[in-house]
Amino acid sequence: SESDYLLAGRSLGPWMATFAVFATWFGAETCIGAAGEAYAHGLSGVVADPFGYTLGLLAVGLLFAVSLWKRGVTTLADLFRQRYGLGVERLAAIIMIPSSLLWAAAQVRAFGQVLASVSELGLLLAMTLAAAVVIAYTAFGGMWSDAVTDLVQGLVLIAGLLGLGAVFLWQGGAEQLAALPAERLDPLHERSGWDLAETLLTPVFSTIAAQELASRVLATRSPGLARGATVGAAGLYLLMACIPLALGLGALGLMGAGLEPEQVLSRYAQSR
């Protein structure tokens, strides 16, 4: 049925639901982006990701997940149709679909960067292969295949990042972090308070309005689980994101300047 395909029959349990949210938000883009921005700009470069997205996930879990689940809708556009009519539903879909495609493109580009940096593939070919794999399993299995791959992806990401984090600490990462100049740890470095607020709130509100997150909230098997899984995923997101963030901050001392920011994490992993 439509519910089976788009929402996995609204049957996701705690593990599947939590990792479906976590791995959808925490992917190659977060690892590559957080490490690269921290390397290039310090803490002022990572305000949006991971901190803004973590706050967005918390907001959805604490304020919206239960009421959204109880409405029984399939998409966010359905919610707009219930409240405001067919015209607003169509307008919402027209706005959300391109933004979802751009967000997915960022993930595919980051995945392509990882493949290109650890193989002989060119960036264009690596991105094409990444996109083809994602399209194939999603087209054939819908939300259920996405949830299964999210669970596997999440576990692999956590294992890999914990391993990298352990190596980082063993090779003097803590000392590198302690020796960082104050401006590298200042989120307001070279930016105003208004700019900081805008940078932080943009991912918060975009997360609240994201169809990708709404579909995972709606795919859980109870309203309480919808809230708990989203809040749990937010905590896991922030905890895991601290590892590439720390690696990016410490990489300047361990690997020197002049690296391509988007390849800092993969280069660090290769060299260690």
C-alpha positions in Angstrom: 0.0 0.0 0.0 1.0 3.7 -0.1 1.6 3.6 3.6 3.8 0.5 3.3 5.9 2.2 0.7 6.1 5.7 1.9 6.0 5.1 5.7 7.1 1.5 6.1 3.6 0.7 7.2 4.0 3.0 10.2 5.8 0.1 11.9 9.3 1.3 12.9 10.4 0.4 16.4 12.8 2.2 18.7 16.1 1.1 17.0 14.9 1.5 13.5 13.2 4.8 14.2 16.1 6.4 16.1 18.7 5.4 13.5 16.4 6.4 10.6 16.4 9.9 12.0 20.0 9.9 13.0 21.5 8.5 9.8 19.3 10.7 7.6 20.6 13.8 9.2 24.1 12.5 10.1 25.6 11.4 6.9 28.6 12.1 4.8 27.8 15.8 4.6 27.9 16.2 8.3 31.2 14.3 8.7 32.9 16.0 5.8 31.3 19.4 6.4 31.9 19.6 10.2 35.5 18.5 10.0 36.2 20.8 7.0 34.5 23.9 8.5 36.2 23.4 11.8 39.6 23.0 10.1 39.0 26.2 8.0 37.2 28.4 10.4 37.2 27.0 13.9 34.0 26.8 16.0 32.5 29.8 14.1 32.2 27.6 11.1 30.2 24.8 12.7 27.4 26.8 14.3 24.8 25.4 11.8 26.1 21.9 11.7 26.0 20.2 14.2 24.5 22.7 16.7 21.7 24.2 14.6 20.5 20.8 13.3 20.6 19.3 16.7 18.4 22.1 18.0 16.0 21.5 15.0 15.7 17.8 15.8 15.1 18.5 19.5 12.4 21.1 18.5 10.6 18.6 16.3 10.8 15.8 18.9 9.6 17.9 21.8 7.1 20.2 20.2 5.7 18.6 17.0 6.3 14.9 16.7 3.3 13.7 18.8 0.7 16.0 17.3 2.0 15.4 13.7 1.8 11.6 14.2 -1.7 11.7 15.6 -3.0 13.5 12.5 -2.4 10.4 10.4 -1.0 12.3 7.4 1.5 10.9 5.0 3.4 14.0 4.0 3.8 17.6 5.3 1.8 18.7 2.2 -1.1 16.6 3.5 -1.0 18.7 6.7 -1.3 21.9 4.8 -4.2 20.5 2.8 -6.0 19.6 6.1 -5.5 23.0 7.5 -5.6 25.4 4.5 -6.9 23.6 1.5 -5.7 22.1 -1.8 -4.0 25.3 -3.2 -1.8 25.7 -0.2 -0.9 22.0 -0.3 0.3 22.3 -3.9 2.3 25.5 -3.1 3.9 23.7 -0.2 4.9 20.8 -2.4 6.3 23.2 -5.0 8.5 24.8 -2.3 9.6 21.6 -0.5 10.5 19.4 -3.5 13.4 21.6 -4.9 14.7 22.2 -1.3 14.7 18.4 -0.7 16.6 17.8 -3.9 19.2 20.4 -3.0 19.7 18.9 0.4 20.0 15.4 -1.1 22.5 16.8 -3.6 24.7 18.0 -0.7 24.7 14.5 0.8 25.6 12.9 -2.6 28.4 15.4 -3.2 29.9 14.6 0.2 29.6 10.9 -0.4 31.3 11.4 -3.8 34.1 13.4 -2.1 34.7 10.4 0.3 34.8 7.9 -2.6 37.0 10.1 -4.7 39.5 10.8 -1.9 40.0 7.1 -1.1 40.0 5.7 -4.6 41.1 6.5 -8.1 37.6 7.6 -9.2 37.0 11.1 -10.3 34.6 13.3 -8.3 31.9 13.3 -11.0 32.0 9.5 -11.4 32.0 9.0 -7.7 28.9 11.2 -7.2 27.1 9.4 -10.1 27.7 6.0 -8.5 26.6 7.3 -5.1 23.4 8.8 -6.5 22.7 5.6 -8.5 22.9 3.4 -5.4 20.7 5.6 -3.3 18.1 5.9 -6.1 18.1 2.1 -6.7 17.4 1.0 -3.1 14.9 3.8 -2.4 12.9 3.1 -5.6 12.6 -0.6 -4.9 12.1 -0.6 -1.2 10.7 2.8 -0.2 10.9 3.8 3.4 11.6 0.3 4.7 14.7 -0.1 2.6 15.8 3.4 3.6 15.3 2.6 7.3 17.3 -0.6 7.0 20.2 1.1 5.3 20.0 3.9 7.8 20.4 1.4 10.6 23.5 -0.2 8.9 24.9 3.2 7.9 24.4 4.6 11.4 26.2 1.7 13.1 29.1 1.8 10.6 29.4 5.6 11.0 29.5 5.3 14.8 32.1 2.5 14.7 34.3 4.3 12.3 34.1 7.7 14.1 34.8 6.1 17.5 37.9 4.4 16.0 39.1 7.7 14.5 38.4 9.5 17.7 40.4 7.0 19.7 43.4 7.3 17.3 43.1 11.1 17.5 43.3 11.1 21.3 46.1 8.5 21.2 48.2 10.6 18.8 48.0 13.8 20.9 44.7 15.2 19.8 43.7 16.4 23.3 47.0 18.4 23.5 46.3 19.9 20.1 42.8 21.0 21.2 44.2 22.4 24.5 46.7 24.5 22.6 44.2 26.1 20.2 44.2 29.9 20.2 41.1 31.5 21.7 39.7 32.7 18.3 39.5 29.2 17.0 37.1 28.3 19.9 35.0 31.5 19.6 31.7 31.0 17.7 31.5 34.8 17.3 34.9 35.2 15.7 34.7 37.6 12.8 30.8 37.6 12.9 28.1 39.6 14.7 25.5 38.3 17.1 22.8 38.7 14.4 24.8 36.7 11.9 25.3 34.0 14.5 21.6 33.9 15.2 20.7 33.7 11.5 23.3 30.9 11.0 21.9 29.0 13.9 18.2 29.4 13.2 18.3 28.6 9.5 18.9 24.9 10.1 16.5 24.9 13.1 13.6 26.1 11.0 14.6 24.1 7.9 14.7 20.9 10.0 11.2 21.6 11.4 9.8 22.0 7.9 11.7 19.0 6.4 9.7 16.3 4.7 12.6 13.9 5.2 12.2 14.2 9.0 8.4 14.3 9.0 8.3 11.0 7.0 10.5 9.3 9.7 8.4 10.7 12.5 5.2 9.4 10.8 6.8 6.0 10.1 7.1 5.1 13.8 4.5 2.9 15.4 3.3 5.2 18.2 3.3 8.9 19.0 5.4 8.4 22.1 8.0 6.6 20.0 7.9 9.4 17.4 8.9 11.9 20.1 11.5 9.6 21.9 13.2 8.5 18.7 13.6 12.0 17.4 15.0 13.4 20.7 17.3 10.3 21.0 18.5 10.9 17.5 19.3 14.5 18.3 21.4 13.5 21.3 23.2 10.8 19.2 23.7 13.3 16.4 25.5 15.9 18.6 27.6 13.3 20.4 28.9 11.8 17.2 29.3 15.1 15.5 31.8 16.2 18.2 34.3 13.7 16.8 34.7 15.1 13.3 34.4 18.6 14.8 37.4 17.8 17.2 39.3 16.2 14.4 38.9 19.3 12.2 40.0 21.6 15.0 43.1 19.5 15.7 44.0 18.6 12.1 45.6 22.0 11.6 48.3 21.1 14.2 48.6 17.5 13.3 48.5 17.8 9.5 49.4 21.4 8.8 47.7 24.1 6.7 46.8 24.0 3.0 44.5 20.9 2.9 41.3 20.9 1.0 38.7 21.3 3.8 36.2 18.8 2.3 38.9 16.1 2.3 40.4 16.7 5.8 38.6 13.8 7.5 39.3 11.3 4.8 42.9 12.4 4.5 43.3 12.1 8.3 41.8 8.6 8.2 44.2 7.5 5.3 47.3 8.9 7.0 46.5 7.2 10.3 
